[in-house]
Amino acid sequence: MARARHRYSIALALALGTLVSGAGRAEDQGDLPPYKMLRSLQFVQDSVVLGDNSAGEMQRFMLSTLDERLRNADKSVFDDGRNVDAVMIYAMSGGNPDTLEYLMSRDVDGHFDNRVADLLRKYLSGKGLLVVNSLADVAKEYRDKKIGPYLSLVAGNVMMGKNPKAALQLFDWARLTAPGTIVEEAALRRSVTLTAQAGMIPEALGYSQRYVRRFLHSPYAGQFADQFVQLVVDHSADVKQQDIIDILSFMDPPRQREVYLRIARRSAVAGKMDLAKLASTRAQDIGSDGSDSFNALASFYGGIANISSPDIGVAVRDINQIPEGELNPRDRALRDAAKAVADAVMREPDAKSLAQGSQINISNEDNAEHGGAAASQTEGNQPQIAASVGQGAADAAPTQKGDGQEAASPFNTFVTTSRSKLDAIDGLLKQESH
């Protein structure tokens, strides 16, 4: 990988040298074609997503240089269709949208396809949803042209909220017709997001693996990591643990450890303890870079996951192992919450609380027995028994509020009434037996 990045750096330097020398000639001749400048911009952007960090500043320089060249170009330059395509691709590659508007206003010879230009203007101004279907149709029409991959990516971006499956097809076409480019990188990232949101878990995992294998060193890989962690935690029931291990195995150890730690933290907060244990264990098993902070943090998240397990004592030890100063505010709040739960679980029962519970039960039983005895003393007069018991229960209920036993009053009433009725029935049976 290091050799590959070195080759890209050399090629980038050569391309830059060609551009600078061409720009110098352009000052004298004024005929440097925009499509050639666009090729240099594309090369720089592709180098960025393949991991060449030094190309970031060059990308900004290229965008501004191409913008100036397009604005100062003679109208005859656009007799060449390649330069017209260069304008469209420039607008879809992070260029100044006002430049497209400026060139369209000067296009008296009809070099630009007004349909495409108008759709792009609406998309770049944030009104893409108004023309979503038209964008998809134009993307299919230009599928085999040089601007095809870019139009497919743009149309897929707008289509995501309306028709996920159609958007996914557009992303697939964009990445397959522009392999190894910034278009493929963006299409893969959006495909992971789209399939995860739509619950298409096998597809989301497949796109995730492709992204890790091809664009691990992209400056946008952090966004992918966020998406992958959310995918794994939110859909833990549908994602196999081996799938997580296989996908992350394509990462270098530092990136693996970072992603595992993020999975461990998020799953611990979400209550996905099995996943938190797996992630924290995997993070601990990866060789450290000489610092113990990563292992301590992995143990910390593992301790959070073990709070609800029989090994709660070990979990508390792991939670307390990492110094407070090494935790960010969110992790400190998580630690405090976990310690509060652990303290509640490990606290010995209060003897007074147990005694109070026993006293209430005994009192309830006594009330029930006394109610039954009163009923048995008046057997033979069933209507009066039922009325007197009901009245007695109603009178007794308010007196229990001061003792905090109001919740038990309906239960006492039910027990007393039921036992009095049984005693009355027993009395009838005894009278009939005589």
ZAPALO-903590 format. One record per residue (C-alpha): x negated, y, z. Coordinates in steps of 0.2 Angstrom, whole numbers, padded with zeros to 4 digits, always signed. Layout:
XYZ ...
//
This chain:
+0000+0000+0000 -0014+0012+0004 -0022+0008-0013 -0006+0011-0022 -0004+0028-0013 -0022+0032-0018 -0018+0029-0036 -0003+0040-0035 -0013+0054-0028 -0026+0052-0042 -0012+0052-0055 -0004+0067-0047 -0020+0077-0047 -0022+0073-0066 -0004+0078-0069 -0006+0094-0060 -0022+0098-0069 -0013+0095-0086 +0001+0107-0080 -0010+0121-0074 -0021+0120-0090 -0005+0120-0100 +0002+0134-0090 -0014+0144-0094 -0012+0141-0113 +0007+0146-0111 +0002+0163-0106 -0007+0165-0123 +0005+0155-0134 +0021+0155-0124 +0026+0138-0131 +0024+0125-0117 +0040+0115-0119 +0051+0114-0103 +0054+0095-0105 +0035+0092-0103 +0035+0103-0087 +0050+0093-0081 +0040+0076-0083 +0027+0083-0071 +0041+0088-0059 +0049+0071-0060 +0032+0063-0057 +0029+0073-0042 +0046+0069-0035 +0044+0051-0038 +0027+0052-0029 +0035+0060-0014 +0048+0046-0011 +0034+0033-0014 +0024+0040+0001 +0013+0053-0006 +0015+0066+0008 +0003+0078-0001 +0016+0080-0016 +0029+0089-0005 +0021+0106-0008 +0018+0103-0026 +0036+0099-0028 +0041+0116-0022 +0028+0124-0034 +0034+0114-0049 +0052+0119-0046 +0048+0138-0045 +0037+0136-0060 +0049+0127-0071 +0063+0140-0065 +0053+0154-0072 +0049+0145-0088 +0067+0142-0092 +0073+0159-0088 +0059+0167-0099 +0061+0154-0113 +0066+0160-0131 +0084+0154-0136 +0075+0144-0150 +0067+0133-0137 +0084+0124-0135 +0085+0119-0153 +0076+0104-0146 +0088+0093-0137 +0075+0087-0125 +0074+0105-0118 +0092+0105-0115 +0092+0089-0106 +0077+0096-0095 +0089+0111-0090 +0102+0098-0084 +0090+0087-0075 +0082+0102-0067 +0099+0108-0060 +0102+0090-0053 +0085+0089-0046 +0086+0103-0033 +0083+0117-0045 +0091+0134-0044 +0109+0133-0049 +0110+0151-0055 +0097+0147-0068 +0110+0135-0076 +0123+0148-0076 +0111+0161-0083 +0106+0150-0098 +0124+0145-0101 +0129+0163-0103 +0116+0166-0116 +0120+0150-0126 +0128+0158-0141 +0122+0143-0153 +0131+0129-0143 +0116+0120-0138 +0123+0115-0121 +0138+0103-0119 +0150+0114-0111 +0159+0100-0102 +0144+0094-0094 +0138+0111-0089 +0155+0116-0082 +0156+0100-0072 +0138+0103-0065 +0142+0121-0060 +0158+0115-0050 +0148+0101-0042 +0133+0113-0037 +0145+0126-0030 +0153+0113-0019 +0169+0110-0029 +0165+0092-0035 +0181+0084-0028 +0191+0095-0041 +0182+0086-0055 +0178+0069-0048 +0186+0059-0062 +0179+0070-0076 +0162+0068-0068 +0164+0049-0068 +0169+0049-0086 +0155+0060-0092 +0143+0049-0082 +0149+0034-0092 +0148+0043-0109 +0130+0048-0106 +0125+0032-0098 +0111+0028-0110 +0105+0046-0111 +0090+0053-0101 +0102+0063-0090 +0113+0047-0087 +0105+0041-0071 +0106+0059-0064 +0124+0060-0069 +0128+0043-0062 +0120+0048-0045 +0130+0065-0045 +0147+0056-0049 +0144+0043-0036 +0141+0056-0023 +0158+0064-0026 +0167+0048-0029 +0161+0041-0011 +0176+0048-0002 +0189+0043-0015 +0184+0026-0022 +0170+0018-0013 +0169+0003-0025 +0168+0014-0040 +0155+0025-0032 +0145+0009-0028 +0145+0005-0047 +0139+0022-0051 +0125+0021-0038 +0120+0003-0045 +0119+0010-0063 +0109+0025-0057 +0096+0015-0048 +0095+0001-0061 +0092+0014-0075 +0079+0024-0066 +0069+0011-0055 +0055+0017-0044 +0061+0035-0045 +0069+0048-0033 +0086+0043-0041 +0084+0025-0036 +0079+0030-0018 +0094+0042-0016 +0106+0029-0024 +0100+0015-0012 +0102+0026+0003 +0119+0031-0001 +0124+0013-0005 +0119+0008+0012 +0130+0022+0020 +0144+0018+0008 +0145-0001+0011 +0143+0001+0030 +0157+0013+0031 +0168+0002+0020 +0164-0014+0031 +0155-0022+0017 +0142-0029+0028 +0133-0042+0017 +0131-0029+0004 +0125-0016+0016 +0111-0028+0022 +0106-0032+0004 +0104-0013+0000 +0095-0011+0017 +0082-0024+0012 +0079-0017-0005 +0076+0000+0002 +0064-0006+0015 +0054-0016+0002 +0053-0001-0010 +0054+0015-0001 +0048+0012+0016 +0036+0027+0015 +0049+0040+0008 +0051+0056+0019 +0069+0051+0019 +0066+0034+0027 +0071+0042+0044 +0088+0044+0037 +0089+0026+0032 +0083+0021+0049 +0098+0030+0057 +0110+0022+0045 +0102+0005+0048 +0103+0006+0067 +0121+0012+0066 +0125-0002+0054 +0118-0016+0066 +0125-0009+0082 +0143-0005+0076 +0144-0021+0066 +0135-0032+0078 +0148-0046+0077 +0145-0047+0058 +0126-0045+0058 +0116-0060+0061 +0101-0058+0072 +0090-0066+0059 +0096-0054+0046 +0089-0040+0057 +0072-0049+0060 +0070-0052+0041 +0074-0035+0035 +0063-0026+0048 +0049-0039+0044 +0045-0029+0029 +0040-0014+0040 +0023-0011+0047 +0022-0014+0066 +0024+0004+0072 +0040+0007+0062 +0047-0010+0067 +0044-0006+0085 +0052+0011+0083 +0068+0004+0075 +0069-0010+0088 +0068+0003+0102 +0082+0013+0094 +0093-0002+0092 +0090-0007+0110 +0095+0010+0116 +0110+0012+0106 +0116-0006+0109 +0113-0004+0128 +0124+0012+0128 +0137+0003+0117 +0138-0012+0129 +0131-0024+0116 +0119-0032+0129 +0114-0047+0118 +0108-0036+0104 +0099-0025+0117 +0090-0039+0124 +0085-0045+0107 +0079-0028+0101 +0069-0025+0117 +0061-0042+0117 +0056-0040+0099 +0049-0022+0103 +0038-0030+0117 +0032-0044+0106 +0025-0032+0093 +0007-0027+0097 +0005-0010+0104 -0006+0004+0098 -0016+0004+0114 -0002+0014+0123 +0008+0006+0137 +0023+0018+0135 +0031+0008+0121 +0031-0008+0131 +0037+0001+0146 +0051+0009+0136 +0056-0008+0129 +0056-0015+0147 +0067-0001+0152 +0080-0005+0138 +0079-0023+0142 +0082-0019+0161 +0098-0009+0155 +0104-0024+0146 +0101-0036+0161 +0111-0025+0173 +0126-0036+0171 +0116-0053+0172 +0111-0063+0187 +0094-0056+0185 +0100-0039+0191 +0085-0038+0203 +0072-0040+0189 +0083-0027+0179 +0081-0014+0192 +0063-0017+0193 +0061-0014+0175 +0072+0001+0175 +0061+0009+0189 +0045+0004+0181 +0044+0018+0168 +0040+0035+0176 +0054+0048+0175 +0043+0060+0166 +0041+0049+0151 +0060+0048+0148 +0069+0061+0138 +0085+0068+0146 +0096+0056+0137 +0086+0041+0144 +0086+0049+0161 +0105+0050+0161 +0106+0032+0155 +0094+0026+0169 +0104+0035+0182 +0120+0027+0176 +0112+0010+0176 +0105+0012+0194 +0122+0018+0200 +0130+0002+0193 +0116-0009+0200 +0118-0001+0217 +0137-0004+0217 +0134-0023+0212 +0121-0026+0225 +0129-0017+0239 +0135-0028+0254 +0154-0028+0257 +0159-0016+0271 +0165-0026+0286 +0179-0012+0290 +0186-0014+0273 +0187-0033+0275 +0196-0031+0292 +0208-0018+0285 +0213-0030+0271 +0216-0044+0283 +0226-0032+0294 +0238-0027+0280 +0240-0045+0275 +0245-0050+0293 +0256-0036+0294 +0265-0040+0279 +0267-0058+0284 +0274-0053+0301 +0286-0041+0293 +0292-0055+0282 +0294-0067+0297 +0303-0055+0307 +0315-0051+0293 +0318-0070+0291 +0321-0072+0310 +0334-0058+0310 +0343-0066+0295 +0343-0083+0304 +0351-0076+0320 +0366-0069+0310 +0369-0085+0299 +0387-0088+0295 +0391-0070+0290 +0382-0069+0273 +0389-0053+0266 +0385-0043+0281 +0367-0052+0281 +0363-0046+0264 +0369-0028+0267 +0360-0026+0283 +0344-0033+0276 +0344-0022+0261 +0348-0007+0272 +0334-0011+0284 +0321-0013+0270 +0327+0004+0263 +0325+0012+0280 +0308+0004+0283 +0300+0010+0267 +0298+0028+0271 +0289+0024+0288 +0275+0015+0279 +0269+0030+0268 +0260+0037+0283 +0250+0021+0284 +0245+0021+0266 +0255+0005+0263 +0269+0012+0251 +0263+0001+0237 +0267-0014+0248 +0284-0009+0252 +0293-0016+0237 +0284-0032+0240 +0290-0032+0258 +0307-0029+0253 +0307-0043+0240 +0300-0056+0253 +0312-0051+0266 +0327-0051+0255 +0322-0068+0248 +0319-0076+0264 +0335-0070+0272 +0345-0077+0257 +0336-0094+0260 +0341-0094+0278 +0359-0090+0274 +0360-0104+0262 +0352-0116+0275 +0366-0110+0287 +0380-0114+0275 +0373-0131+0272 +0372-0134+0291 +0390-0129+0293 +0396-0141+0279 +0386-0155+0287 +0396-0153+0303 
//
